[in-house]
Amino acid sequence: MLTRSDGWLPAELVEASDRAFSEALELLRLPRTVTGEAGNGAVQVSVDGRGAITDITISPLSCRSDNSARLAGQILQAVQAARRESVRTRWACLDGITFAGRPVRNLLP
């Protein structure tokens, strides 16, 4: 990864950065599915670690409702809740990983 054979960086710094980078990548690659809901659980949406929708569950009672605008709003709220949780989960993966004694999370923009 960051290996420099000319001694430009101290070996321990290169090793530490390689290790931190590898750990962060591995954690971020883990397939994490999270679920958001709306309408007191009437609509549930699952998203993967990138926020892509993987599943939508709508209660049968909600499908029979004549208020399609309300159902659409609940679907949107559930998608937003799931995506917020996905972002929170990704950031939480970085907790405890350090680079040069500083948390990796604090080094990111």
C-alpha positions as a printed NumPy array, in Angstrom:
array([[  0.   ,   0.   ,   0.   ],
       [  2.105,   2.897,   1.269],
       [  5.389,   1.023,   1.251],
       [  8.417,   3.18 ,   0.505],
       [ 11.696,   1.339,   0.214],
       [ 13.849,   4.474,   0.175],
       [ 13.307,   5.249,   3.865],
       [ 11.222,   8.318,   3.148],
       [  8.768,   7.307,   5.874],
       [  9.673,   5.454,   9.064],
       [  8.776,   1.767,   8.734],
       [  6.558,   1.81 ,  11.825],
       [  4.527,   4.707,  10.401],
       [  4.089,   2.875,   7.105],
       [  3.023,  -0.287,   8.933],
       [  0.623,   1.611,  11.189],
       [ -0.964,   3.454,   8.292],
       [ -1.265,   0.261,   6.243],
       [ -2.882,  -1.513,   9.182],
       [ -5.323,   1.339,   9.91 ],
       [ -6.223,   1.664,   6.246],
       [ -6.781,  -2.088,   5.871],
       [ -8.926,  -2.251,   9.019],
       [-11.048,   0.696,   7.912],
       [-11.559,  -0.759,   4.448],
       [-12.48 ,  -4.152,   5.837],
       [-15.034,  -2.664,   8.217],
       [-16.563,  -0.496,   5.524],
       [-16.818,  -3.465,   3.151],
       [-18.89 ,  -5.516,   5.562],
       [-22.38 ,  -5.912,   4.189],
       [-24.516,  -4.072,   6.702],
       [-28.242,  -3.96 ,   6.249],
       [-30.205,  -1.577,   8.409],
       [-33.928,  -0.918,   8.585],
       [-35.941,   2.247,   9.007],
       [-39.638,   2.436,   9.636],
       [-42.539,   4.862,   9.539],
       [-46.219,   4.855,  10.423],
       [-45.614,   2.978,  13.686],
       [-44.022,   0.117,  11.763],
       [-46.57 ,   0.053,   8.94 ],
       [-43.744,   0.634,   6.459],
       [-40.263,  -0.819,   6.847],
       [-37.382,  -0.207,   4.455],
       [-34.002,  -1.939,   4.535],
       [-30.89 ,  -0.468,   2.926],
       [-27.371,  -1.775,   2.498],
       [-24.165,  -0.068,   3.609],
       [-24.256,   2.281,   0.618],
       [-27.856,   3.317,   1.254],
       [-29.312,   1.293,  -1.631],
       [-32.785,  -0.068,  -0.906],
       [-32.771,  -3.841,  -0.466],
       [-36.285,  -4.45 ,   0.841],
       [-39.595,  -2.675,   1.417],
       [-42.335,  -4.135,   3.622],
       [-45.767,  -2.538,   3.784],
       [-48.435,  -3.786,   6.148],
       [-51.544,  -5.141,   4.413],
       [-53.704,  -2.619,   6.235],
       [-51.671,   0.261,   4.804],
       [-52.073,  -1.113,   1.286],
       [-55.869,  -1.091,   1.662],
       [-55.9  ,   2.532,   2.671],
       [-57.392,   4.957,   0.163],
       [-54.789,   7.563,   1.101],
       [-51.933,   6.871,  -1.335],
       [-50.245,  10.2  ,  -0.569],
       [-49.985,   9.189,   3.097],
       [-48.505,   5.801,   2.15 ],
       [-46.015,   7.485,  -0.197],
       [-44.958,   9.82 ,   2.616],
       [-44.477,   6.894,   4.985],
       [-42.348,   5.071,   2.419],
       [-40.192,   8.176,   1.981],
       [-39.851,   8.607,   5.757],
       [-38.814,   4.971,   6.164],
       [-36.215,   5.275,   3.381],
       [-34.779,   8.416,   4.975],
       [-34.671,   6.798,   8.425],
       [-32.898,   3.722,   7.048],
       [-30.337,   5.81 ,   5.158],
       [-29.62 ,   7.927,   8.25 ],
       [-29.035,   4.737,  10.235],
       [-26.781,   3.395,   7.472],
       [-24.593,   6.516,   7.627],
       [-24.492,   6.364,  11.435],
       [-23.473,   2.704,  11.28 ],
       [-20.679,   3.41 ,   8.778],
       [-19.25 ,   6.185,  10.957],
       [-19.475,   3.939,  14.017],
       [-17.278,   1.395,  12.194],
       [-14.421,   3.876,  12.32 ],
       [-14.538,   4.248,  16.106],
       [-11.446,   2.76 ,  17.711],
       [ -9.291,   2.833,  14.562],
       [ -6.332,   5.188,  14.906],
       [ -3.608,   6.512,  12.649],
       [ -0.512,   8.037,  14.214],
       [ -2.341,   8.111,  17.54 ],
       [ -5.321,  10.044,  16.182],
       [ -8.773,   8.578,  15.534],
       [ -9.276,   7.954,  11.811],
       [-12.767,   9.402,  12.117],
       [-11.254,  12.802,  13.029],
       [ -8.978,  12.753,   9.994],
       [-11.814,  12.475,   7.477],
       [-13.572,  15.514,   6.017]])
